[in-house]
Amino acid sequence: MKDEPRSHPFRDSVEDIAAAKRIPDTPQTRAPAYRLAFADRDFMTRDELRPVRLQLELLKPQLIMDERGIESTIVMFGGARIPAPEHRDTARTKTLAGLSHYYEEARRFAKIMTERSLETYGRENVICTGGGPGVMEAGNRGASEAGGQSIGLNIVLPHEQAPNAFVTPDLSFNFHYFAIRKMHFLMRARAVCVFPGGFGTMDEMFESLTLIQTGRMKPIPFLLFGREWWEKVVNWQHLADAGVIAPEDLSLFAMVETAEEALAVIDGWGAEAR
């Protein structure tokens, strides 16, 4: 992030952090109480400071994306375990290997969408993924192949997971709080694309659909890649027939198979809005 011009004459926090490191070493200056509060890791990680940490995780990506001029995103959810076609032989199961073509569709879709994004100098329709492997990697890879930028919203997990190599470094974020990460997925979303995946993918899909269903978020193009997959994993019609969702809720999303079909839905949505 860049330093914004200050309109006041006071010393800034960076100056005082540097000055605090130059003070004499005494029992008083070594005491935790003497540390500057905002530079005190032990203090900032206290349970009582959780509201402050939540605010910081909301603000940091927001400020950076604002400074980069990013106005809208195309969100891509999907399985971390789906391999690229060239690595399908390393898949854990035959089914995963068979899903590798969705990696390719995700890569193609992201490439085409990023080519469009470049027409706005990277302000609109910026690809946004969870920053990990699988379908997420495919999205960032397609954007990179098109010569554009893309966002990766990583989260700290018990097992080590570095961002994939195709995320734009300056837009590679890391989160502690799932809730704030989910907010950033949707705050700028112009469309959501969901590829086959597991618990994480379905969590992101259903939470996003719930926000639209309940009117907490404006409707946007919501695309599920792979009709056979999604109709096998979720009996959508049964939900409507049972009355636990309304029949019209089935129109909140569209099922597509290819990048071109997804683009047609997005373009058609824009035409309706006009």
Buried (B, 14 or more C-beta within 10 A) or exposed (E): EEEEEEEEEEEEEEEBEEEEEEEEEEEEEEEEEEBEEEBBEEBEEEEEBEEBBBEBBBEBBBEBBEEBEBBBBBBBBBBBBBBBEEEBEEBEEEEBBEBBBBBBBBBBBBBBBBBBBBEEEBBBBBBBBBBBBBBBBBBBBBBBBBEBBBBBBBBEEEEEBEBBEBBBEEBBBBBBBEEBBBBBBBBBBBBBBBBBBBEBBBBBBEBBBEBBBEEEBEEBBBBBBBEEBBEEBBEBEEBBEEEEBEEEBEEBBBBBBEBEBBBEBBEEBEEEEE
